Amino acid sequence: MGIQRYLCLALVGSIATGCGGGGNSGGDDQPGDASIDGKPIDAPIPTEKFSMFVTSLKRMRELSGNQLGFGGDLRFGETGPGAGLRGADKICSTIAEMSMPGAGAKTWRAFLSAKDGGNGQQVNAIDRIGNGPWYDRIGRLWANSKADIMGIRPSGGDATIRNDFPNEDGVPNHDPDGTGDVDNHDFLTGTNLQGQLYSASATCLDWTANAGNKPVEGQPRVGHSWPRGGGGSIDSWMSSLTESGCAPSVDLVEMGPPNPNHNTVGSGGGYGGIYCFALQP
């Protein structure tokens, strides 16, 4: 699953041009098959529990090469049918590897729904992420099972991360650098309260579009990584509101309702981050 790219990241700290990779992330690569310059590299999957995180602004900027992030186009070098989902999964795997060398060899999935996953069939985010349990970067339990994540907030896990999901480094993402709270709670899902596709227009053309052309690209549905308050579905981690468009943006101040004139993924407070889950604890 693109493990060559992740190994390069672990070895040199950036996406090296000489490492190859890219391609379809849906392959059956095993750690023992990884190589750099044709030389096999042993990359055992770490035994530490690490299977859930939210993507930090720092990493989304770094991987996109854009200070405004990816927006609604998450292909990340993937092409063809289903490229948006495959690219988002590769973003998750790449960031996991950057945080914990070897963790990229796990099977990572972005919590995203799509009208067409590449085979003409609808994809529901809840069906992509396995059955749990899920742990953050420092081993805290986020949730045990699917039943525990179907509410407004996850239940049964560590109370300290229930209302402030940690990023890939295990840091509470509401205040990732310790300089004060920022309004970064909107995370792309395209998903309703049951973890299923919200609507055909809620996925930025299945995570391949970021021009901000609202009539063509639609408006992405997002969840709240931390509850803004107000109670009810507005605090849902998987489906809280609809952004104004698919263009990249970073909006870290209190936005109130999404600004209808912005046409961006951050119009309600955020930067187009995604939730990442591994199928292995």
C-alpha positions as CSV (number, residue, x, y, z in Angstrom):
1,M,0.0,0.0,0.0
2,G,2.6,2.5,-1.1
3,I,4.9,1.4,1.7
4,Q,7.9,2.5,-0.3
5,R,6.8,6.1,0.1
6,Y,6.4,5.7,3.8
7,L,9.8,4.2,4.3
8,C,11.3,7.0,2.4
9,L,9.6,9.5,4.7
10,A,10.9,7.6,7.7
11,L,14.4,7.6,6.4
12,V,14.8,11.0,5.0
13,G,12.0,13.0,6.6
14,S,10.4,14.1,3.3
15,I,8.9,12.7,0.1
16,A,12.1,11.9,-1.8
17,T,12.0,12.0,-5.6
18,G,14.3,9.0,-5.8
19,C,12.1,6.7,-3.8
20,G,9.5,6.0,-6.4
21,G,6.1,5.0,-5.1
22,G,2.9,6.8,-5.9
23,G,0.7,4.5,-7.9
24,N,-2.4,2.7,-6.7
25,S,-2.5,2.5,-2.9
26,G,-4.9,-0.4,-3.1
27,G,-2.2,-3.0,-3.7
28,D,-1.1,-5.9,-1.6
29,D,2.4,-4.7,-0.7
30,Q,3.8,-6.3,2.4
31,P,6.5,-4.8,4.6
32,G,9.1,-7.3,3.3
33,D,8.4,-6.2,-0.3
34,A,9.5,-2.6,0.4
35,S,12.6,-1.2,-1.3
36,I,14.6,1.9,-2.0
37,D,16.6,1.9,-5.2
38,G,15.8,-1.7,-5.6
39,K,17.2,-2.8,-2.3
40,P,14.7,-4.6,0.0
41,I,14.0,-3.0,3.4
42,D,12.6,-4.8,6.4
43,A,9.8,-2.7,7.9
44,P,8.0,-4.6,10.7
45,I,4.7,-3.2,11.8
46,P,5.1,-1.7,15.3
47,T,3.5,-3.5,18.2
48,E,2.4,-0.2,19.9
49,K,-1.3,0.5,19.7
50,F,-1.9,3.3,17.2
51,S,-5.0,3.3,15.0
52,M,-6.8,6.6,15.1
53,F,-5.9,10.3,14.6
54,V,-7.0,13.5,13.0
55,T,-4.6,15.0,10.5
56,S,-2.8,18.1,11.8
57,L,-2.7,21.4,9.9
58,K,1.1,21.0,9.8
59,R,1.0,17.7,8.0
60,M,-1.8,18.7,5.6
61,R,0.2,21.7,4.6
62,E,3.4,19.7,4.2
63,L,1.9,16.9,2.1
64,S,-0.2,19.2,-0.1
65,G,2.7,21.7,-0.6
66,N,0.1,24.4,0.0
67,Q,-0.2,26.6,3.1
68,L,-4.0,26.3,2.6
69,G,-4.0,22.5,2.5
70,F,-5.6,20.2,0.0
71,G,-9.1,21.5,0.1
72,G,-11.6,18.9,-1.3
73,D,-9.1,17.3,-3.6
74,L,-7.4,14.5,-1.7
75,R,-6.1,12.4,-4.6
76,F,-2.5,12.9,-3.4
77,G,-1.0,11.6,-6.7
78,E,-3.6,8.9,-7.3
79,T,-5.4,8.7,-10.6
80,G,-8.4,7.0,-12.1
81,P,-11.7,5.9,-10.6
82,G,-11.7,6.1,-6.8
83,A,-8.6,8.2,-6.7
84,G,-10.0,10.6,-4.0
85,L,-10.5,7.8,-1.5
86,R,-7.3,6.1,-2.3
87,G,-5.4,9.3,-2.1
88,A,-7.0,10.1,1.3
89,D,-6.0,6.7,2.6
90,K,-2.5,7.3,1.4
91,I,-2.4,10.6,3.2
92,C,-3.4,8.8,6.4
93,S,-0.7,6.1,5.9
94,T,2.0,8.7,5.1
95,I,1.2,10.8,8.2
96,A,1.1,7.7,10.4
97,E,4.5,6.7,9.2
98,M,5.9,10.1,9.8
99,S,4.7,9.9,13.4
100,M,5.6,6.3,14.1
101,P,8.1,4.6,11.7
102,G,6.5,1.3,10.6
103,A,2.9,2.4,11.3
104,G,2.4,3.2,7.7
105,A,2.5,-0.6,7.0
106,K,-0.9,-0.9,8.8
107,T,-4.0,-0.6,6.6
108,W,-5.2,2.9,7.1
109,R,-8.5,4.3,5.9
110,A,-9.9,7.9,5.9
111,F,-13.3,8.3,7.4
112,L,-14.9,9.5,4.1
113,S,-18.0,8.6,2.2
114,A,-18.3,8.8,-1.6
115,K,-21.0,8.5,-4.2
116,D,-18.7,6.2,-6.3
117,G,-15.8,4.4,-4.8
118,G,-14.4,3.6,-8.2
119,N,-16.6,0.7,-9.1
120,G,-19.9,2.5,-9.5
121,Q,-20.9,1.7,-5.9
122,Q,-21.6,4.1,-3.0
123,V,-19.1,4.0,-0.2
124,N,-20.1,4.7,3.4
125,A,-17.4,5.9,5.8
126,I,-18.6,3.6,8.6
127,D,-17.9,0.6,6.4
128,R,-14.3,1.5,5.7
129,I,-12.6,1.6,9.1
130,G,-12.9,-1.9,10.6
131,N,-14.5,-2.9,13.8
132,G,-12.1,-1.4,16.4
133,P,-10.8,-1.0,18.9
134,W,-9.0,2.3,18.0
135,Y,-6.2,3.9,20.0
136,D,-4.4,7.2,19.6
137,R,-0.7,7.8,19.1
138,I,0.1,7.3,22.7
139,G,-2.1,4.3,23.3
140,R,-5.2,5.9,24.8
141,L,-8.4,4.1,23.8
142,W,-10.6,6.2,21.6
143,A,-13.4,3.6,21.2
144,N,-13.8,-0.1,21.4
145,S,-16.3,-0.8,18.6
146,K,-18.6,0.6,16.0
147,A,-21.4,0.6,18.5
148,D,-19.4,3.1,20.6
149,I,-18.9,5.6,17.8
150,M,-22.5,5.8,16.5
151,G,-23.4,8.6,18.9
152,I,-22.8,12.3,18.8
153,R,-19.5,11.7,20.5
154,P,-17.6,8.4,20.9
155,S,-18.2,6.5,24.1
156,G,-16.4,3.9,26.2
157,G,-12.9,5.4,25.6
158,D,-10.5,7.7,27.4
159,A,-12.5,10.6,28.6
160,T,-9.6,13.0,28.0
161,I,-9.8,12.6,24.2
162,R,-13.6,12.2,23.8
163,N,-14.2,15.9,23.2
164,D,-10.8,16.8,21.7
165,F,-9.6,14.2,19.3
166,P,-5.8,13.9,19.1
167,N,-3.7,14.4,16.0
168,E,-1.0,12.0,14.7
169,D,1.3,12.9,17.5
170,G,-1.3,12.3,20.2
171,V,-1.6,16.0,20.9
172,P,-5.1,17.4,21.5
173,N,-5.8,19.1,18.2
174,H,-7.9,22.0,19.7
175,D,-4.6,23.6,20.9
176,P,-1.9,21.7,19.0
177,D,1.1,24.0,19.6
178,G,0.2,25.2,23.1
179,T,-0.4,28.8,22.1
180,G,-4.1,28.9,22.8
181,D,-7.3,27.4,21.5
182,V,-8.1,27.7,17.8
183,D,-11.3,27.1,15.8
184,N,-10.1,24.0,13.8
185,H,-12.9,21.6,14.5
186,D,-14.4,21.0,11.1
187,F,-13.2,17.7,9.5
188,L,-14.2,16.4,6.1
189,T,-16.5,13.3,6.1
190,G,-19.3,13.6,3.5
191,T,-21.2,11.5,6.0
192,N,-24.5,11.5,7.8
193,L,-25.2,10.7,11.5
194,Q,-25.3,7.0,10.6
195,G,-21.9,7.0,9.0
196,Q,-23.3,6.8,5.5
197,L,-23.1,9.1,2.5
198,Y,-24.8,12.4,3.4
199,S,-25.7,13.3,-0.2
200,A,-24.2,13.1,-3.7
201,S,-23.2,16.7,-3.5
202,A,-21.4,16.4,-0.1
203,T,-18.1,15.0,-1.2
204,C,-16.3,17.5,-3.5
205,L,-16.9,15.1,-6.5
206,D,-15.7,12.2,-4.4
207,W,-12.7,14.1,-3.0
208,T,-11.2,15.1,-6.3
209,A,-12.2,18.8,-6.6
210,N,-11.0,22.0,-4.9
211,A,-11.7,24.9,-7.3
212,G,-14.5,26.3,-5.2
213,N,-17.0,26.0,-8.0
214,K,-20.0,25.3,-5.7
215,P,-22.6,24.4,-8.4
216,V,-20.3,21.8,-9.9
217,E,-18.3,20.5,-6.9
218,G,-21.0,20.7,-4.3
219,Q,-20.4,21.5,-0.6
220,P,-18.7,19.0,1.7
221,R,-20.3,17.7,4.9
222,V,-18.0,17.8,8.0
223,G,-17.9,16.5,11.5
224,H,-16.6,18.2,14.7
225,S,-13.4,16.8,16.1
226,W,-14.3,18.8,19.3
227,P,-17.8,20.0,20.1
228,R,-18.3,23.6,19.5
229,G,-21.3,23.5,21.9
230,G,-25.0,23.9,21.4
231,G,-25.9,20.2,21.9
232,G,-27.4,17.8,19.5
233,S,-26.1,17.0,16.0
234,I,-24.1,20.2,15.8
235,D,-21.6,18.5,18.2
236,S,-21.5,15.3,16.1
237,W,-18.0,14.0,15.3
238,M,-19.1,12.6,11.9
239,S,-21.9,14.9,10.7
240,S,-22.4,18.4,12.1
241,L,-22.7,20.9,9.2
242,T,-22.1,21.6,5.6
243,E,-19.2,23.8,4.5
244,S,-19.6,26.5,1.8
245,G,-17.4,24.9,-0.9
246,C,-14.4,22.7,-1.7
247,A,-11.6,25.3,-2.2
248,P,-8.6,25.1,0.2
249,S,-8.5,27.4,3.2
250,V,-7.2,27.7,6.7
251,D,-9.7,29.5,9.0
252,L,-8.7,29.2,12.7
253,V,-10.8,31.8,14.3
254,E,-14.4,31.5,15.5
255,M,-16.4,31.5,12.2
256,G,-20.0,30.9,13.4
257,P,-22.1,29.4,10.6
258,P,-20.1,28.8,7.4
259,N,-19.7,31.9,5.4
260,P,-21.7,31.3,2.2
261,N,-19.4,33.6,0.2
262,H,-16.2,31.8,1.0
263,N,-16.7,28.5,-1.0
264,T,-14.0,26.8,1.1
265,V,-13.6,23.7,3.2
266,G,-12.7,25.9,6.2
267,S,-15.6,28.3,6.0
268,G,-17.0,27.1,9.3
269,G,-13.7,26.9,11.2
270,G,-11.0,24.5,10.0
271,Y,-8.6,23.5,7.2
272,G,-10.0,20.4,5.5
273,G,-8.5,17.8,7.8
274,I,-9.6,14.2,7.8
275,Y,-10.1,11.4,10.3
276,C,-7.8,8.4,9.9
277,F,-8.3,4.8,11.2
278,A,-6.2,1.7,11.0
279,L,-7.7,-1.7,10.6
280,Q,-5.1,-3.1,13.0
281,P,-5.0,-1.7,16.6
